[in-house]
Amino acid sequence: MSTNIDNITVMKLLFQPFIENAIYHGIKEKEGNGKLRIRCYLKSDEIHIQIVDNGKGITREQLTTLRNSLHTGNDNYQHIGVINTFRRLKLLYGDQLSFSIKSKYLIGTAIWITIPATTLS
């Protein structure tokens, strides 16, 4: 029996901080039209989530600070929603979580999340 993505559950407010950051810190700050793409799909027993924008992006230094904050637990006031969501994901999924954030300044930001697929009861 195959599972439809419509029957998959994810933790509450999973998308909110990433979408908010993409709009508020990325797209709003750039000139011209902004684009935000959210893609979710099932592969094996995992749900893959991609959140990509063509906003302002994050400088290399800011990205390094954010990545360090994710893994050290140090709070970064500019990205507290992202850090808190990452911590919640890590608590819920442990080593089954795959989380990656990449960005190029003035080009955009991409976040990839892979978690185990949990179906509705």
PyRosetta script that sets phi, psi and omega in degrees:
from pyrosetta import init, pose_from_sequence

init()
pose = pose_from_sequence("MSTNIDNITVMKLLFQPFIENAIYHGIKEKEGNGKLRIRCYLKSDEIHIQIVDNGKGITREQLTTLRNSLHTGNDNYQHIGVINTFRRLKLLYGDQLSFSIKSKYLIGTAIWITIPATTLS")
pose.set_psi(1, 125.3)
pose.set_omega(1, 179.4)
pose.set_phi(2, -88.6)
pose.set_psi(2, 151.3)
pose.set_omega(2, 179.8)
pose.set_phi(3, -100.8)
pose.set_psi(3, 132.1)
pose.set_omega(3, 176.7)
pose.set_phi(4, -86.6)
pose.set_psi(4, 144.1)
pose.set_omega(4, -179.2)
pose.set_phi(5, -62.1)
pose.set_psi(5, -22.2)
pose.set_omega(5, 177.7)
pose.set_phi(6, -65.6)
pose.set_psi(6, -20.2)
pose.set_omega(6, -178.5)
pose.set_phi(7, -97.5)
pose.set_psi(7, 8.7)
pose.set_omega(7, -178.0)
pose.set_phi(8, -92.8)
pose.set_psi(8, 139.0)
pose.set_omega(8, 176.5)
pose.set_phi(9, -108.7)
pose.set_psi(9, 147.4)
pose.set_omega(9, 173.3)
pose.set_phi(10, -131.6)
pose.set_psi(10, 163.6)
pose.set_omega(10, -177.8)
pose.set_phi(11, -66.1)
pose.set_psi(11, 150.0)
pose.set_omega(11, -179.3)
pose.set_phi(12, -60.1)
pose.set_psi(12, 144.9)
pose.set_omega(12, 177.5)
pose.set_phi(13, 59.1)
pose.set_psi(13, 27.6)
pose.set_omega(13, 177.9)
pose.set_phi(14, -63.5)
pose.set_psi(14, -45.0)
pose.set_omega(14, -173.5)
pose.set_phi(15, -84.0)
pose.set_psi(15, -29.1)
pose.set_omega(15, -169.9)
pose.set_phi(16, -51.9)
pose.set_psi(16, -52.9)
pose.set_omega(16, -176.6)
pose.set_phi(17, -66.7)
pose.set_psi(17, -31.8)
pose.set_omega(17, 179.6)
pose.set_phi(18, -71.6)
pose.set_psi(18, -41.8)
pose.set_omega(18, 178.5)
pose.set_phi(19, -68.3)
pose.set_psi(19, -43.2)
pose.set_omega(19, 178.8)
pose.set_phi(20, -59.7)
pose.set_psi(20, -46.6)
pose.set_omega(20, 178.8)
pose.set_phi(21, -62.6)
pose.set_psi(21, -41.9)
pose.set_omega(21, 179.9)
pose.set_phi(22, -59.5)
pose.set_psi(22, -43.2)
pose.set_omega(22, -178.3)
pose.set_phi(23, -76.0)
pose.set_psi(23, -52.1)
pose.set_omega(23, -171.1)
pose.set_phi(24, -73.9)
pose.set_psi(24, -43.4)
pose.set_omega(24, -176.3)
pose.set_phi(25, -96.0)
pose.set_psi(25, -18.7)
pose.set_omega(25, -176.0)
pose.set_phi(26, -107.3)
pose.set_psi(26, -70.3)
pose.set_omega(26, -172.8)
pose.set_phi(27, -67.7)
pose.set_psi(27, -43.2)
pose.set_omega(27, -179.2)
pose.set_phi(28, -61.4)
pose.set_psi(28, -31.2)
pose.set_omega(28, -174.8)
pose.set_phi(29, -86.7)
pose.set_psi(29, -8.5)
pose.set_omega(29, -177.4)
pose.set_phi(30, -100.0)
pose.set_psi(30, 159.4)
pose.set_omega(30, 174.5)
pose.set_phi(31, -86.9)
pose.set_psi(31, 147.7)
pose.set_omega(31, 178.0)
pose.set_phi(32, 87.7)
pose.set_psi(32, -171.2)
pose.set_omega(32, -177.1)
pose.set_phi(33, -76.8)
pose.set_psi(33, 139.1)
pose.set_omega(33, 176.1)
pose.set_phi(34, -104.9)
pose.set_psi(34, 150.9)
pose.set_omega(34, 177.4)
pose.set_phi(35, -130.5)
pose.set_psi(35, 140.6)
pose.set_omega(35, 176.6)
pose.set_phi(36, -131.4)
pose.set_psi(36, 124.0)
pose.set_omega(36, -179.5)
pose.set_phi(37, -119.5)
pose.set_psi(37, 129.3)
pose.set_omega(37, 176.3)
pose.set_phi(38, -121.0)
pose.set_psi(38, 124.6)
pose.set_omega(38, -178.6)
pose.set_phi(39, -129.1)
pose.set_psi(39, 130.4)
pose.set_omega(39, 176.3)
pose.set_phi(40, -129.5)
pose.set_psi(40, 133.9)
pose.set_omega(40, 178.0)
pose.set_phi(41, -152.3)
pose.set_psi(41, 157.1)
pose.set_omega(41, 177.4)
pose.set_phi(42, -95.8)
pose.set_psi(42, 138.8)
pose.set_omega(42, 172.6)
pose.set_phi(43, -144.0)
pose.set_psi(43, 117.9)
pose.set_omega(43, -173.0)
pose.set_phi(44, 58.3)
pose.set_psi(44, -125.5)
pose.set_omega(44, -179.9)
pose.set_phi(45, -105.7)
pose.set_psi(45, 29.4)
pose.set_omega(45, -178.0)
pose.set_phi(46, -127.1)
pose.set_psi(46, 149.1)
pose.set_omega(46, 171.4)
pose.set_phi(47, -104.8)
pose.set_psi(47, 130.3)
pose.set_omega(47, -179.6)
pose.set_phi(48, -108.0)
pose.set_psi(48, 128.6)
pose.set_omega(48, -178.1)
pose.set_phi(49, -122.1)
pose.set_psi(49, 129.6)
pose.set_omega(49, 176.8)
pose.set_phi(50, -125.8)
pose.set_psi(50, 128.2)
pose.set_omega(50, 177.1)
pose.set_phi(51, -125.1)
pose.set_psi(51, 113.6)
pose.set_omega(51, -173.1)
pose.set_phi(52, -130.4)
pose.set_psi(52, 134.1)
pose.set_omega(52, 175.6)
pose.set_phi(53, -130.7)
pose.set_psi(53, 162.5)
pose.set_omega(53, 176.6)
pose.set_phi(54, -109.5)
pose.set_psi(54, 34.8)
pose.set_omega(54, -177.6)
pose.set_phi(55, -76.8)
pose.set_psi(55, -158.7)
pose.set_omega(55, -175.5)
pose.set_phi(56, -64.3)
pose.set_psi(56, -27.0)
pose.set_omega(56, -178.4)
pose.set_phi(57, 78.9)
pose.set_psi(57, -179.8)
pose.set_omega(57, -177.0)
pose.set_phi(58, -123.4)
pose.set_psi(58, 136.2)
pose.set_omega(58, 177.3)
pose.set_phi(59, -64.6)
pose.set_psi(59, 160.4)
pose.set_omega(59, -180.0)
pose.set_phi(60, -57.8)
pose.set_psi(60, -41.3)
pose.set_omega(60, -179.6)
pose.set_phi(61, -65.7)
pose.set_psi(61, -44.5)
pose.set_omega(61, 178.8)
pose.set_phi(62, -64.6)
pose.set_psi(62, -38.6)
pose.set_omega(62, 179.4)
pose.set_phi(63, -65.8)
pose.set_psi(63, -41.4)
pose.set_omega(63, 177.0)
pose.set_phi(64, -61.8)
pose.set_psi(64, -44.3)
pose.set_omega(64, 178.3)
pose.set_phi(65, -61.8)
pose.set_psi(65, -43.8)
pose.set_omega(65, 179.3)
pose.set_phi(66, -62.8)
pose.set_psi(66, -47.8)
pose.set_omega(66, 179.8)
pose.set_phi(67, -60.9)
pose.set_psi(67, -42.4)
pose.set_omega(67, 177.4)
pose.set_phi(68, -62.7)
pose.set_psi(68, -40.4)
pose.set_omega(68, 179.0)
pose.set_phi(69, -63.0)
pose.set_psi(69, -36.1)
pose.set_omega(69, 178.9)
pose.set_phi(70, -62.2)
pose.set_psi(70, -38.9)
pose.set_omega(70, -172.9)
pose.set_phi(71, -97.5)
pose.set_psi(71, -17.8)
pose.set_omega(71, 179.7)
pose.set_phi(72, -100.1)
pose.set_psi(72, -18.1)
pose.set_omega(72, -178.1)
pose.set_phi(73, 88.3)
pose.set_psi(73, -1.0)
pose.set_omega(73, 177.2)
pose.set_phi(74, -70.7)
pose.set_psi(74, 133.7)
pose.set_omega(74, -179.9)
pose.set_phi(75, -77.5)
pose.set_psi(75, 136.9)
pose.set_omega(75, 175.9)
pose.set_phi(76, -117.8)
pose.set_psi(76, 109.5)
pose.set_omega(76, -171.8)
pose.set_phi(77, -57.7)
pose.set_psi(77, -26.5)
pose.set_omega(77, -178.4)
pose.set_phi(78, -77.3)
pose.set_psi(78, -22.4)
pose.set_omega(78, -174.1)
pose.set_phi(79, -130.1)
pose.set_psi(79, 34.8)
pose.set_omega(79, -174.9)
pose.set_phi(80, -61.6)
pose.set_psi(80, -35.3)
pose.set_omega(80, 178.6)
pose.set_phi(81, -65.0)
pose.set_psi(81, -41.6)
pose.set_omega(81, 178.2)
pose.set_phi(82, -65.7)
pose.set_psi(82, -45.0)
pose.set_omega(82, -179.2)
pose.set_phi(83, -63.5)
pose.set_psi(83, -45.6)
pose.set_omega(83, 179.0)
pose.set_phi(84, -63.4)
pose.set_psi(84, -40.0)
pose.set_omega(84, 178.3)
pose.set_phi(85, -66.4)
pose.set_psi(85, -41.7)
pose.set_omega(85, 176.5)
pose.set_phi(86, -59.6)
pose.set_psi(86, -44.8)
pose.set_omega(86, 179.7)
pose.set_phi(87, -61.7)
pose.set_psi(87, -41.2)
pose.set_omega(87, 178.3)
pose.set_phi(88, -64.8)
pose.set_psi(88, -42.9)
pose.set_omega(88, 177.2)
pose.set_phi(89, -61.1)
pose.set_psi(89, -43.5)
pose.set_omega(89, -179.2)
pose.set_phi(90, -63.9)
pose.set_psi(90, -41.1)
pose.set_omega(90, 177.3)
pose.set_phi(91, -64.0)
pose.set_psi(91, -39.8)
pose.set_omega(91, -176.2)
pose.set_phi(92, -75.9)
pose.set_psi(92, -41.4)
pose.set_omega(92, -171.6)
pose.set_phi(93, -112.5)
pose.set_psi(93, -12.8)
pose.set_omega(93, 177.8)
pose.set_phi(94, 54.9)
pose.set_psi(94, -131.0)
pose.set_omega(94, -177.4)
pose.set_phi(95, -71.3)
pose.set_psi(95, -9.4)
pose.set_omega(95, 177.9)
pose.set_phi(96, -79.2)
pose.set_psi(96, -9.8)
pose.set_omega(96, 179.3)
pose.set_phi(97, -82.3)
pose.set_psi(97, 134.0)
pose.set_omega(97, 169.0)
pose.set_phi(98, -120.3)
pose.set_psi(98, 125.0)
pose.set_omega(98, -175.7)
pose.set_phi(99, -137.7)
pose.set_psi(99, 127.6)
pose.set_omega(99, -179.7)
pose.set_phi(100, -140.1)
pose.set_psi(100, 137.8)
pose.set_omega(100, 175.3)
pose.set_phi(101, -131.0)
pose.set_psi(101, 129.0)
pose.set_omega(101, 178.6)
pose.set_phi(102, -131.2)
pose.set_psi(102, 148.3)
pose.set_omega(102, -179.8)
pose.set_phi(103, -157.0)
pose.set_psi(103, 148.9)
pose.set_omega(103, 172.4)
pose.set_phi(104, -128.0)
pose.set_psi(104, 128.5)
pose.set_omega(104, -178.6)
pose.set_phi(105, -59.0)
pose.set_psi(105, 132.6)
pose.set_omega(105, -178.3)
pose.set_phi(106, 68.8)
pose.set_psi(106, 8.4)
pose.set_omega(106, 178.8)
pose.set_phi(107, -116.0)
pose.set_psi(107, -48.7)
pose.set_omega(107, -179.5)
pose.set_phi(108, 147.8)
pose.set_psi(108, -178.5)
pose.set_omega(108, -176.0)
pose.set_phi(109, -134.0)
pose.set_psi(109, 145.3)
pose.set_omega(109, 177.9)
pose.set_phi(110, -133.8)
pose.set_psi(110, 136.4)
pose.set_omega(110, 177.2)
pose.set_phi(111, -124.9)
pose.set_psi(111, 132.3)
pose.set_omega(111, 176.5)
pose.set_phi(112, -120.8)
pose.set_psi(112, 129.7)
pose.set_omega(112, 178.5)
pose.set_phi(113, -129.4)
pose.set_psi(113, 132.2)
pose.set_omega(113, 173.8)
pose.set_phi(114, -127.1)
pose.set_psi(114, 126.6)
pose.set_omega(114, -179.6)
pose.set_phi(115, -135.9)
pose.set_psi(115, 160.2)
pose.set_omega(115, 175.5)
pose.set_phi(116, -63.3)
pose.set_psi(116, 142.5)
pose.set_omega(116, 178.8)
pose.set_phi(117, -79.7)
pose.set_psi(117, 125.6)
pose.set_omega(117, 177.1)
pose.set_phi(118, -118.6)
pose.set_psi(118, 125.5)
pose.set_omega(118, -177.1)
pose.set_phi(119, -91.4)
pose.set_psi(119, 157.4)
pose.set_omega(119, 175.7)
pose.set_phi(120, -67.0)
pose.set_psi(120, 144.0)
pose.set_omega(120, 177.7)
pose.set_phi(121, -84.2)
pose.dump_pdb("model.pdb")
